[in-house]
Amino acid sequence: MATTITNRSRQLLVVPLNSGATLHLAPGEEAPGIDPVEVKNNATLQKMAERGWIALAETREGATAHQGQKRGKGR
């Protein structure tokens, strides 16, 4: 299961992940498809969620943010 992180605040948030990487999320922006290893046992993310700054949601595996159609040449 992948995780989606959504910024519920009115300001830009810097969201730290367990790997040391960070996400920069604008107000209302969503980061889908985050590996669960990145958010599991992350105290900072839990505090941000408790304060209502972010929303964490599990999504089914294989789900992508954009499921557009492929287009061939000349279209």
mmCIF file of the N, C-alpha and C atoms, coordinates in Angstrom:
data_MODEL
# 
_entry.id   MODEL 
# 
loop_
_atom_site.group_PDB 
_atom_site.id 
_atom_site.type_symbol 
_atom_site.label_atom_id 
_atom_site.label_alt_id 
_atom_site.label_comp_id 
_atom_site.label_asym_id 
_atom_site.label_entity_id 
_atom_site.label_seq_id 
_atom_site.pdbx_PDB_ins_code 
_atom_site.Cartn_x 
_atom_site.Cartn_y 
_atom_site.Cartn_z 
_atom_site.occupancy 
_atom_site.B_iso_or_equiv 
_atom_site.pdbx_formal_charge 
_atom_site.auth_seq_id 
_atom_site.auth_comp_id 
_atom_site.auth_asym_id 
_atom_site.auth_atom_id 
_atom_site.pdbx_PDB_model_num 
ATOM 1   N N  . MET A 1 1  ? 0.829  -1.182 0.000   1.00 0.00 ? 1  MET A N  1 
ATOM 2   C CA . MET A 1 1  ? 0.000  0.000  0.000   1.00 0.00 ? 1  MET A CA 1 
ATOM 3   C C  . MET A 1 1  ? 0.875  1.247  0.000   1.00 0.00 ? 1  MET A C  1 
ATOM 4   N N  . ALA A 1 2  ? 0.603  2.134  -0.894  1.00 0.00 ? 2  ALA A N  1 
ATOM 5   C CA . ALA A 1 2  ? 1.311  3.406  -0.945  1.00 0.00 ? 2  ALA A CA 1 
ATOM 6   C C  . ALA A 1 2  ? 0.594  4.405  -0.044  1.00 0.00 ? 2  ALA A C  1 
ATOM 7   N N  . THR A 1 3  ? 1.253  5.501  0.246   1.00 0.00 ? 3  THR A N  1 
ATOM 8   C CA . THR A 1 3  ? 0.682  6.532  1.107   1.00 0.00 ? 3  THR A CA 1 
ATOM 9   C C  . THR A 1 3  ? 0.593  7.841  0.345   1.00 0.00 ? 3  THR A C  1 
ATOM 10  N N  . THR A 1 4  ? -0.479 8.574  0.571   1.00 0.00 ? 4  THR A N  1 
ATOM 11  C CA . THR A 1 4  ? -0.649 9.905  0.002   1.00 0.00 ? 4  THR A CA 1 
ATOM 12  C C  . THR A 1 4  ? -0.565 10.913 1.135   1.00 0.00 ? 4  THR A C  1 
ATOM 13  N N  . ILE A 1 5  ? 0.227  11.966 0.924   1.00 0.00 ? 5  ILE A N  1 
ATOM 14  C CA . ILE A 1 5  ? 0.363  13.033 1.914   1.00 0.00 ? 5  ILE A CA 1 
ATOM 15  C C  . ILE A 1 5  ? -0.239 14.293 1.310   1.00 0.00 ? 5  ILE A C  1 
ATOM 16  N N  . THR A 1 6  ? -1.153 14.928 2.044   1.00 0.00 ? 6  THR A N  1 
ATOM 17  C CA . THR A 1 6  ? -1.824 16.140 1.577   1.00 0.00 ? 6  THR A CA 1 
ATOM 18  C C  . THR A 1 6  ? -1.568 17.274 2.563   1.00 0.00 ? 6  THR A C  1 
ATOM 19  N N  . ASN A 1 7  ? -1.182 18.431 2.042   1.00 0.00 ? 7  ASN A N  1 
ATOM 20  C CA . ASN A 1 7  ? -0.973 19.620 2.862   1.00 0.00 ? 7  ASN A CA 1 
ATOM 21  C C  . ASN A 1 7  ? -2.333 20.248 3.132   1.00 0.00 ? 7  ASN A C  1 
ATOM 22  N N  . ARG A 1 8  ? -2.755 20.260 4.385   1.00 0.00 ? 8  ARG A N  1 
ATOM 23  C CA . ARG A 1 8  ? -4.046 20.832 4.772   1.00 0.00 ? 8  ARG A CA 1 
ATOM 24  C C  . ARG A 1 8  ? -3.896 22.226 5.371   1.00 0.00 ? 8  ARG A C  1 
ATOM 25  N N  . SER A 1 9  ? -2.676 22.734 5.425   1.00 0.00 ? 9  SER A N  1 
ATOM 26  C CA . SER A 1 9  ? -2.449 24.057 6.015   1.00 0.00 ? 9  SER A CA 1 
ATOM 27  C C  . SER A 1 9  ? -2.573 25.143 4.949   1.00 0.00 ? 9  SER A C  1 
ATOM 28  N N  . ARG A 1 10 ? -2.367 26.376 5.367   1.00 0.00 ? 10 ARG A N  1 
ATOM 29  C CA . ARG A 1 10 ? -2.425 27.526 4.455   1.00 0.00 ? 10 ARG A CA 1 
ATOM 30  C C  . ARG A 1 10 ? -1.036 28.022 4.075   1.00 0.00 ? 10 ARG A C  1 
ATOM 31  N N  . GLN A 1 11 ? -0.023 27.220 4.332   1.00 0.00 ? 11 GLN A N  1 
ATOM 32  C CA . GLN A 1 11 ? 1.345  27.642 4.033   1.00 0.00 ? 11 GLN A CA 1 
ATOM 33  C C  . GLN A 1 11 ? 2.138  26.496 3.413   1.00 0.00 ? 11 GLN A C  1 
ATOM 34  N N  . LEU A 1 12 ? 3.263  26.833 2.810   1.00 0.00 ? 12 LEU A N  1 
ATOM 35  C CA . LEU A 1 12 ? 4.160  25.835 2.258   1.00 0.00 ? 12 LEU A CA 1 
ATOM 36  C C  . LEU A 1 12 ? 4.722  24.992 3.397   1.00 0.00 ? 12 LEU A C  1 
ATOM 37  N N  . LEU A 1 13 ? 4.695  23.676 3.248   1.00 0.00 ? 13 LEU A N  1 
ATOM 38  C CA . LEU A 1 13 ? 5.254  22.788 4.262   1.00 0.00 ? 13 LEU A CA 1 
ATOM 39  C C  . LEU A 1 13 ? 6.430  22.011 3.693   1.00 0.00 ? 13 LEU A C  1 
ATOM 40  N N  . VAL A 1 14 ? 7.436  21.835 4.523   1.00 0.00 ? 14 VAL A N  1 
ATOM 41  C CA . VAL A 1 14 ? 8.562  20.975 4.198   1.00 0.00 ? 14 VAL A CA 1 
ATOM 42  C C  . VAL A 1 14 ? 8.354  19.709 5.019   1.00 0.00 ? 14 VAL A C  1 
ATOM 43  N N  . VAL A 1 15 ? 8.107  18.596 4.318   1.00 0.00 ? 15 VAL A N  1 
ATOM 44  C CA . VAL A 1 15 ? 7.750  17.342 4.960   1.00 0.00 ? 15 VAL A CA 1 
ATOM 45  C C  . VAL A 1 15 ? 8.943  16.391 4.891   1.00 0.00 ? 15 VAL A C  1 
ATOM 46  N N  . PRO A 1 16 ? 9.536  16.049 6.044   1.00 0.00 ? 16 PRO A N  1 
ATOM 47  C CA . PRO A 1 16 ? 10.692 15.149 6.044   1.00 0.00 ? 16 PRO A CA 1 
ATOM 48  C C  . PRO A 1 16 ? 10.278 13.680 5.926   1.00 0.00 ? 16 PRO A C  1 
ATOM 49  N N  . LEU A 1 17 ? 11.012 12.934 5.128   1.00 0.00 ? 17 LEU A N  1 
ATOM 50  C CA . LEU A 1 17 ? 10.778 11.500 4.983   1.00 0.00 ? 17 LEU A CA 1 
ATOM 51  C C  . LEU A 1 17 ? 11.896 10.734 5.675   1.00 0.00 ? 17 LEU A C  1 
ATOM 52  N N  . ASN A 1 18 ? 11.666 9.470  5.955   1.00 0.00 ? 18 ASN A N  1 
ATOM 53  C CA . ASN A 1 18 ? 12.647 8.656  6.687   1.00 0.00 ? 18 ASN A CA 1 
ATOM 54  C C  . ASN A 1 18 ? 13.977 8.502  5.956   1.00 0.00 ? 18 ASN A C  1 
ATOM 55  N N  . SER A 1 19 ? 13.977 8.589  4.632   1.00 0.00 ? 19 SER A N  1 
ATOM 56  C CA . SER A 1 19 ? 15.209 8.412  3.865   1.00 0.00 ? 19 SER A CA 1 
ATOM 57  C C  . SER A 1 19 ? 16.104 9.642  3.925   1.00 0.00 ? 19 SER A C  1 
ATOM 58  N N  . GLY A 1 20 ? 15.594 10.727 4.477   1.00 0.00 ? 20 GLY A N  1 
ATOM 59  C CA . GLY A 1 20 ? 16.348 11.975 4.508   1.00 0.00 ? 20 GLY A CA 1 
ATOM 60  C C  . GLY A 1 20 ? 15.883 12.951 3.439   1.00 0.00 ? 20 GLY A C  1 
ATOM 61  N N  . ALA A 1 21 ? 15.078 12.476 2.500   1.00 0.00 ? 21 ALA A N  1 
ATOM 62  C CA . ALA A 1 21 ? 14.508 13.347 1.471   1.00 0.00 ? 21 ALA A CA 1 
ATOM 63  C C  . ALA A 1 21 ? 13.397 14.192 2.093   1.00 0.00 ? 21 ALA A C  1 
ATOM 64  N N  . THR A 1 22 ? 13.065 15.304 1.425   1.00 0.00 ? 22 THR A N  1 
ATOM 65  C CA . THR A 1 22 ? 11.983 16.151 1.900   1.00 0.00 ? 22 THR A CA 1 
ATOM 66  C C  . THR A 1 22 ? 11.021 16.448 0.755   1.00 0.00 ? 22 THR A C  1 
ATOM 67  N N  . LEU A 1 23 ? 9.767  16.644 1.113   1.00 0.00 ? 23 LEU A N  1 
ATOM 68  C CA . LEU A 1 23 ? 8.748  17.066 0.161   1.00 0.00 ? 23 LEU A CA 1 
ATOM 69  C C  . LEU A 1 23 ? 8.401  18.507 0.471   1.00 0.00 ? 23 LEU A C  1 
ATOM 70  N N  . HIS A 1 24 ? 8.250  19.322 -0.560  1.00 0.00 ? 24 HIS A N  1 
ATOM 71  C CA . HIS A 1 24 ? 7.801  20.698 -0.405  1.00 0.00 ? 24 HIS A CA 1 
ATOM 72  C C  . HIS A 1 24 ? 6.389  20.749 -0.974  1.00 0.00 ? 24 HIS A C  1 
ATOM 73  N N  . LEU A 1 25 ? 5.408  20.899 -0.092  1.00 0.00 ? 25 LEU A N  1 
ATOM 74  C CA . LEU A 1 25 ? 4.011  20.876 -0.502  1.00 0.00 ? 25 LEU A CA 1 
ATOM 75  C C  . LEU A 1 25 ? 3.354  22.235 -0.305  1.00 0.00 ? 25 LEU A C  1 
ATOM 76  N N  . ALA A 1 26 ? 2.793  22.766 -1.381  1.00 0.00 ? 26 ALA A N  1 
ATOM 77  C CA . ALA A 1 26 ? 2.040  24.013 -1.322  1.00 0.00 ? 26 ALA A CA 1 
ATOM 78  C C  . ALA A 1 26 ? 0.695  23.742 -0.650  1.00 0.00 ? 26 ALA A C  1 
ATOM 79  N N  . PRO A 1 27 ? 0.000  24.774 -0.194  1.00 0.00 ? 27 PRO A N  1 
ATOM 80  C CA . PRO A 1 27 ? -1.313 24.575 0.421   1.00 0.00 ? 27 PRO A CA 1 
ATOM 81  C C  . PRO A 1 27 ? -2.249 23.794 -0.496  1.00 0.00 ? 27 PRO A C  1 
ATOM 82  N N  . GLY A 1 28 ? -2.823 22.726 0.046   1.00 0.00 ? 28 GLY A N  1 
ATOM 83  C CA . GLY A 1 28 ? -3.740 21.893 -0.713  1.00 0.00 ? 28 GLY A CA 1 
ATOM 84  C C  . GLY A 1 28 ? -3.084 20.895 -1.646  1.00 0.00 ? 28 GLY A C  1 
ATOM 85  N N  . GLU A 1 29 ? -1.779 20.946 -1.790  1.00 0.00 ? 29 GLU A N  1 
ATOM 86  C CA . GLU A 1 29 ? -1.076 20.035 -2.698  1.00 0.00 ? 29 GLU A CA 1 
ATOM 87  C C  . GLU A 1 29 ? -1.006 18.630 -2.115  1.00 0.00 ? 29 GLU A C  1 
ATOM 88  N N  . GLU A 1 30 ? -1.014 17.652 -3.000  1.00 0.00 ? 30 GLU A N  1 
ATOM 89  C CA . GLU A 1 30 ? -1.010 16.244 -2.617  1.00 0.00 ? 30 GLU A CA 1 
ATOM 90  C C  . GLU A 1 30 ? 0.208  15.549 -3.230  1.00 0.00 ? 30 GLU A C  1 
ATOM 91  N N  . ALA A 1 31 ? 0.846  14.678 -2.440  1.00 0.00 ? 31 ALA A N  1 
ATOM 92  C CA . ALA A 1 31 ? 1.962  13.873 -2.923  1.00 0.00 ? 31 ALA A CA 1 
ATOM 93  C C  . ALA A 1 31 ? 1.542  12.408 -2.870  1.00 0.00 ? 31 ALA A C  1 
ATOM 94  N N  . PRO A 1 32 ? 1.081  11.862 -4.007  1.00 0.00 ? 32 PRO A N  1 
ATOM 95  C CA . PRO A 1 32 ? 0.622  10.469 -4.022  1.00 0.00 ? 32 PRO A CA 1 
ATOM 96  C C  . PRO A 1 32 ? 1.768  9.495  -4.241  1.00 0.00 ? 32 PRO A C  1 
ATOM 97  N N  . GLY A 1 33 ? 1.544  8.239  -3.874  1.00 0.00 ? 33 GLY A N  1 
ATOM 98  C CA . GLY A 1 33 ? 2.488  7.168  -4.174  1.00 0.00 ? 33 GLY A CA 1 
ATOM 99  C C  . GLY A 1 33 ? 3.751  7.154  -3.341  1.00 0.00 ? 33 GLY A C  1 
ATOM 100 N N  . ILE A 1 34 ? 3.698  7.649  -2.117  1.00 0.00 ? 34 ILE A N  1 
ATOM 101 C CA . ILE A 1 34 ? 4.864  7.640  -1.232  1.00 0.00 ? 34 ILE A CA 1 
ATOM 102 C C  . ILE A 1 34 ? 5.010  6.240  -0.647  1.00 0.00 ? 34 ILE A C  1 
ATOM 103 N N  . ASP A 1 35 ? 6.228  5.701  -0.681  1.00 0.00 ? 35 ASP A N  1 
ATOM 104 C CA . ASP A 1 35 ? 6.496  4.369  -0.137  1.00 0.00 ? 35 ASP A CA 1 
ATOM 105 C C  . ASP A 1 35 ? 6.224  4.375  1.366   1.00 0.00 ? 35 ASP A C  1 
ATOM 106 N N  . PRO A 1 36 ? 5.508  3.371  1.871   1.00 0.00 ? 36 PRO A N  1 
ATOM 107 C CA . PRO A 1 36 ? 5.186  3.321  3.306   1.00 0.00 ? 36 PRO A CA 1 
ATOM 108 C C  . PRO A 1 36 ? 6.415  3.337  4.213   1.00 0.00 ? 36 PRO A C  1 
ATOM 109 N N  . VAL A 1 37 ? 7.544  2.869  3.723   1.00 0.00 ? 37 VAL A N  1 
ATOM 110 C CA . VAL A 1 37 ? 8.781  2.884  4.512   1.00 0.00 ? 37 VAL A CA 1 
ATOM 111 C C  . VAL A 1 37 ? 9.181  4.321  4.845   1.00 0.00 ? 37 VAL A C  1 
ATOM 112 N N  . GLU A 1 38 ? 8.823  5.256  3.974   1.00 0.00 ? 38 GLU A N  1 
ATOM 113 C CA . GLU A 1 38 ? 9.182  6.657  4.169   1.00 0.00 ? 38 GLU A CA 1 
ATOM 114 C C  . GLU A 1 38 ? 8.396  7.327  5.305   1.00 0.00 ? 38 GLU A C  1 
ATOM 115 N N  . VAL A 1 39 ? 7.213  6.797  5.630   1.00 0.00 ? 39 VAL A N  1 
ATOM 116 C CA . VAL A 1 39 ? 6.363  7.449  6.635   1.00 0.00 ? 39 VAL A CA 1 
ATOM 117 C C  . VAL A 1 39 ? 6.192  6.637  7.918   1.00 0.00 ? 39 VAL A C  1 
ATOM 118 N N  . LYS A 1 40 ? 6.532  5.363  7.890   1.00 0.00 ? 40 LYS A N  1 
ATOM 119 C CA . LYS A 1 40 ? 6.341  4.501  9.059   1.00 0.00 ? 40 LYS A CA 1 
ATOM 120 C C  . LYS A 1 40 ? 7.253  4.945  10.201  1.00 0.00 ? 40 LYS A C  1 
ATOM 121 N N  . ASN A 1 41 ? 6.671  5.075  11.399  1.00 0.00 ? 41 ASN A N  1 
ATOM 122 C CA . ASN A 1 41 ? 7.401  5.472  12.615  1.00 0.00 ? 41 ASN A CA 1 
ATOM 123 C C  . ASN A 1 41 ? 8.127  6.805  12.461  1.00 0.00 ? 41 ASN A C  1 
ATOM 124 N N  . ASN A 1 42 ? 7.548  7.736  11.719  1.00 0.00 ? 42 ASN A N  1 
ATOM 125 C CA . ASN A 1 42 ? 8.132  9.060  11.519  1.00 0.00 ? 42 ASN A CA 1 
ATOM 126 C C  . ASN A 1 42 ? 7.429  10.018 12.489  1.00 0.00 ? 42 ASN A C  1 
ATOM 127 N N  . ALA A 1 43 ? 8.104  10.347 13.579  1.00 0.00 ? 43 ALA A N  1 
ATOM 128 C CA . ALA A 1 43 ? 7.507  11.168 14.635  1.00 0.00 ? 43 ALA A CA 1 
ATOM 129 C C  . ALA A 1 43 ? 7.109  12.559 14.143  1.00 0.00 ? 43 ALA A C  1 
ATOM 130 N N  . THR A 1 44 ? 7.904  13.135 13.266  1.00 0.00 ? 44 THR A N  1 
ATOM 131 C CA . THR A 1 44 ? 7.589  14.472 12.755  1.00 0.00 ? 44 THR A CA 1 
ATOM 132 C C  . THR A 1 44 ? 6.306  14.453 11.945  1.00 0.00 ? 44 THR A C  1 
ATOM 133 N N  . LEU A 1 45 ? 6.138  13.445 11.100  1.00 0.00 ? 45 LEU A N  1 
ATOM 134 C CA . LEU A 1 45 ? 4.905  13.338 10.312  1.00 0.00 ? 45 LEU A CA 1 
ATOM 135 C C  . LEU A 1 45 ? 3.698  13.127 11.224  1.00 0.00 ? 45 LEU A C  1 
ATOM 136 N N  . GLN A 1 46 ? 3.858  12.332 12.254  1.00 0.00 ? 46 GLN A N  1 
ATOM 137 C CA . GLN A 1 46 ? 2.754  12.103 13.188  1.00 0.00 ? 46 GLN A CA 1 
ATOM 138 C C  . GLN A 1 46 ? 2.347  13.400 13.885  1.00 0.00 ? 46 GLN A C  1 
ATOM 139 N N  . LYS A 1 47 ? 3.328  14.211 14.293  1.00 0.00 ? 47 LYS A N  1 
ATOM 140 C CA . LYS A 1 47 ? 3.020  15.495 14.935  1.00 0.00 ? 47 LYS A CA 1 
ATOM 141 C C  . LYS A 1 47 ? 2.318  16.438 13.968  1.00 0.00 ? 47 LYS A C  1 
ATOM 142 N N  . MET A 1 48 ? 2.782  16.453 12.713  1.00 0.00 ? 48 MET A N  1 
ATOM 143 C CA . MET A 1 48 ? 2.162  17.313 11.708  1.00 0.00 ? 48 MET A CA 1 
ATOM 144 C C  . MET A 1 48 ? 0.708  16.884 11.464  1.00 0.00 ? 48 MET A C  1 
ATOM 145 N N  . ALA A 1 49 ? 0.462  15.582 11.457  1.00 0.00 ? 49 ALA A N  1 
ATOM 146 C CA . ALA A 1 49 ? -0.893 15.060 11.256  1.00 0.00 ? 49 ALA A CA 1 
ATOM 147 C C  . ALA A 1 49 ? -1.783 15.383 12.463  1.00 0.00 ? 49 ALA A C  1 
ATOM 148 N N  . GLU A 1 50 ? -1.248 15.242 13.672  1.00 0.00 ? 50 GLU A N  1 
ATOM 149 C CA . GLU A 1 50 ? -2.010 15.542 14.885  1.00 0.00 ? 50 GLU A CA 1 
ATOM 150 C C  . GLU A 1 50 ? -2.415 17.012 14.941  1.00 0.00 ? 50 GLU A C  1 
ATOM 151 N N  . ARG A 1 51 ? -1.560 17.888 14.435  1.00 0.00 ? 51 ARG A N  1 
ATOM 152 C CA . ARG A 1 51 ? -1.847 19.327 14.426  1.00 0.00 ? 51 ARG A CA 1 
ATOM 153 C C  . ARG A 1 51 ? -2.774 19.725 13.279  1.00 0.00 ? 51 ARG A C  1 
ATOM 154 N N  . GLY A 1 52 ? -3.069 18.781 12.389  1.00 0.00 ? 52 GLY A N  1 
ATOM 155 C CA . GLY A 1 52 ? -3.963 19.056 11.270  1.00 0.00 ? 52 GLY A CA 1 
ATOM 156 C C  . GLY A 1 52 ? -3.287 19.699 10.079  1.00 0.00 ? 52 GLY A C  1 
ATOM 157 N N  . TRP A 1 53 ? -1.962 19.723 10.069  1.00 0.00 ? 53 TRP A N  1 
ATOM 158 C CA . TRP A 1 53 ? -1.230 20.341 8.966   1.00 0.00 ? 53 TRP A CA 1 
ATOM 159 C C  . TRP A 1 53 ? -1.215 19.458 7.723   1.00 0.00 ? 53 TRP A C  1 
ATOM 160 N N  . ILE A 1 54 ? -1.160 18.141 7.935   1.00 0.00 ? 54 ILE A N  1 
ATOM 161 C CA . ILE A 1 54 ? -1.150 17.205 6.809   1.00 0.00 ? 54 ILE A CA 1 
ATOM 162 C C  . ILE A 1 54 ? -2.175 16.105 7.042   1.00 0.00 ? 54 ILE A C  1 
ATOM 163 N N  . ALA A 1 55 ? -2.540 15.453 5.951   1.00 0.00 ? 55 ALA A N  1 
ATOM 164 C CA . ALA A 1 55 ? -3.406 14.275 6.024   1.00 0.00 ? 55 ALA A CA 1 
ATOM 165 C C  . ALA A 1 55 ? -2.638 13.119 5.384   1.00 0.00 ? 55 ALA A C  1 
ATOM 166 N N  . LEU A 1 56 ? -2.618 11.980 6.068   1.00 0.00 ? 56 LEU A N  1 
ATOM 167 C CA . LEU A 1 56 ? -1.975 10.774 5.549   1.00 0.00 ? 56 LEU A CA 1 
ATOM 168 C C  . LEU A 1 56 ? -3.071 9.780  5.188   1.00 0.00 ? 56 LEU A C  1 
ATOM 169 N N  . ALA A 1 57 ? -2.979 9.229  3.984   1.00 0.00 ? 57 ALA A N  1 
ATOM 170 C CA . ALA A 1 57 ? -3.978 8.255  3.545   1.00 0.00 ? 57 ALA A CA 1 
ATOM 171 C C  . ALA A 1 57 ? -3.288 7.135  2.782   1.00 0.00 ? 57 ALA A C  1 
ATOM 172 N N  . GLU A 1 58 ? -3.670 5.899  3.100   1.00 0.00 ? 58 GLU A N  1 
ATOM 173 C CA . GLU A 1 58 ? -3.128 4.755  2.370   1.00 0.00 ? 58 GLU A CA 1 
ATOM 174 C C  . GLU A 1 58 ? -3.933 4.558  1.099   1.00 0.00 ? 58 GLU A C  1 
ATOM 175 N N  . THR A 1 59 ? -3.236 4.252  0.025   1.00 0.00 ? 59 THR A N  1 
ATOM 176 C CA . THR A 1 59 ? -3.890 3.979  -1.252  1.00 0.00 ? 59 THR A CA 1 
ATOM 177 C C  . THR A 1 59 ? -3.498 2.592  -1.715  1.00 0.00 ? 59 THR A C  1 
ATOM 178 N N  . ARG A 1 60 ? -4.311 2.025  -2.577  1.00 0.00 ? 60 ARG A N  1 
ATOM 179 C CA . ARG A 1 60 ? -3.999 0.675  -3.040  1.00 0.00 ? 60 ARG A CA 1 
ATOM 180 C C  . ARG A 1 60 ? -2.781 0.716  -3.950  1.00 0.00 ? 60 ARG A C  1 
ATOM 181 N N  . GLU A 1 61 ? -2.062 -0.377 -3.971  1.00 0.00 ? 61 GLU A N  1 
ATOM 182 C CA . GLU A 1 61 ? -0.849 -0.458 -4.758  1.00 0.00 ? 61 GLU A CA 1 
ATOM 183 C C  . GLU A 1 61 ? -1.176 -0.419 -6.242  1.00 0.00 ? 61 GLU A C  1 
ATOM 184 N N  . GLY A 1 62 ? -0.308 0.192  -7.005  1.00 0.00 ? 62 GLY A N  1 
ATOM 185 C CA . GLY A 1 62 ? -0.516 0.281  -8.437  1.00 0.00 ? 62 GLY A CA 1 
ATOM 186 C C  . GLY A 1 62 ? -1.289 1.522  -8.842  1.00 0.00 ? 62 GLY A C  1 
ATOM 187 N N  . ALA A 1 63 ? -1.835 2.243  -7.881  1.00 0.00 ? 63 ALA A N  1 
ATOM 188 C CA . ALA A 1 63 ? -2.561 3.470  -8.205  1.00 0.00 ? 63 ALA A CA 1 
ATOM 189 C C  . ALA A 1 63 ? -1.555 4.559  -8.542  1.00 0.00 ? 63 ALA A C  1 
ATOM 190 N N  . THR A 1 64 ? -1.846 5.314  -9.586  1.00 0.00 ? 64 THR A N  1 
ATOM 191 C CA . THR A 1 64 ? -0.957 6.398  -9.978  1.00 0.00 ? 64 THR A CA 1 
ATOM 192 C C  . THR A 1 64 ? -1.706 7.710  -9.933  1.00 0.00 ? 64 THR A C  1 
ATOM 193 N N  . ALA A 1 65 ? -0.962 8.789  -9.854  1.00 0.00 ? 65 ALA A N  1 
ATOM 194 C CA . ALA A 1 65 ? -1.571 10.101 -9.777  1.00 0.00 ? 65 ALA A CA 1 
ATOM 195 C C  . ALA A 1 65 ? -2.248 10.485 -11.090 1.00 0.00 ? 65 ALA A C  1 
ATOM 196 N N  . HIS A 1 66 ? -1.608 10.160 -12.204 1.00 0.00 ? 66 HIS A N  1 
ATOM 197 C CA . HIS A 1 66 ? -2.152 10.513 -13.515 1.00 0.00 ? 66 HIS A CA 1 
ATOM 198 C C  . HIS A 1 66 ? -2.259 9.250  -14.348 1.00 0.00 ? 66 HIS A C  1 
ATOM 199 N N  . GLN A 1 67 ? -3.444 8.958  -14.806 1.00 0.00 ? 67 GLN A N  1 
ATOM 200 C CA . GLN A 1 67 ? -3.648 7.787  -15.638 1.00 0.00 ? 67 GLN A CA 1 
ATOM 201 C C  . GLN A 1 67 ? -4.106 8.241  -17.011 1.00 0.00 ? 67 GLN A C  1 
ATOM 202 N N  . GLY A 1 68 ? -3.234 8.995  -17.675 1.00 0.00 ? 68 GLY A N  1 
ATOM 203 C CA . GLY A 1 68 ? -3.562 9.516  -18.999 1.00 0.00 ? 68 GLY A CA 1 
ATOM 204 C C  . GLY A 1 68 ? -3.426 8.459  -20.072 1.00 0.00 ? 68 GLY A C  1 
ATOM 205 N N  . GLN A 1 69 ? -3.962 8.784  -21.247 1.00 0.00 ? 69 GLN A N  1 
ATOM 206 C CA . GLN A 1 69 ? -3.875 7.860  -22.372 1.00 0.00 ? 69 GLN A CA 1 
ATOM 207 C C  . GLN A 1 69 ? -2.616 8.160  -23.166 1.00 0.00 ? 69 GLN A C  1 
ATOM 208 N N  . LYS A 1 70 ? -2.014 7.103  -23.698 1.00 0.00 ? 70 LYS A N  1 
ATOM 209 C CA . LYS A 1 70 ? -0.846 7.303  -24.562 1.00 0.00 ? 70 LYS A CA 1 
ATOM 210 C C  . LYS A 1 70 ? -1.336 7.743  -25.928 1.00 0.00 ? 70 LYS A C  1 
ATOM 211 N N  . ARG A 1 71 ? -0.579 8.621  -26.528 1.00 0.00 ? 71 ARG A N  1 
ATOM 212 C CA . ARG A 1 71 ? -0.941 9.098  -27.847 1.00 0.00 ? 71 ARG A CA 1 
ATOM 213 C C  . ARG A 1 71 ? 0.185  8.775  -28.818 1.00 0.00 ? 71 ARG A C  1 
ATOM 214 N N  . GLY A 1 72 ? -0.188 8.367  -29.980 1.00 0.00 ? 72 GLY A N  1 
ATOM 215 C CA . GLY A 1 72 ? 0.782  8.061  -31.008 1.00 0.00 ? 72 GLY A CA 1 
ATOM 216 C C  . GLY A 1 72 ? 1.149  9.299  -31.799 1.00 0.00 ? 72 GLY A C  1 
ATOM 217 N N  . LYS A 1 73 ? 2.045  9.147  -32.780 1.00 0.00 ? 73 LYS A N  1 
ATOM 218 C CA . LYS A 1 73 ? 2.439  10.273 -33.617 1.00 0.00 ? 73 LYS A CA 1 
ATOM 219 C C  . LYS A 1 73 ? 1.260  10.746 -34.448 1.00 0.00 ? 73 LYS A C  1 
ATOM 220 N N  . GLY A 1 74 ? 1.218  12.033 -34.680 1.00 0.00 ? 74 GLY A N  1 
ATOM 221 C CA . GLY A 1 74 ? 0.195  12.586 -35.543 1.00 0.00 ? 74 GLY A CA 1 
ATOM 222 C C  . GLY A 1 74 ? -1.135 12.855 -34.848 1.00 0.00 ? 74 GLY A C  1 
ATOM 223 N N  . ARG A 1 75 ? -1.216 12.683 -33.578 1.00 0.00 ? 75 ARG A N  1 
ATOM 224 C CA . ARG A 1 75 ? -2.469 12.956 -32.864 1.00 0.00 ? 75 ARG A CA 1 
ATOM 225 C C  . ARG A 1 75 ? -2.393 14.234 -32.101 1.00 0.00 ? 75 ARG A C  1 
# 
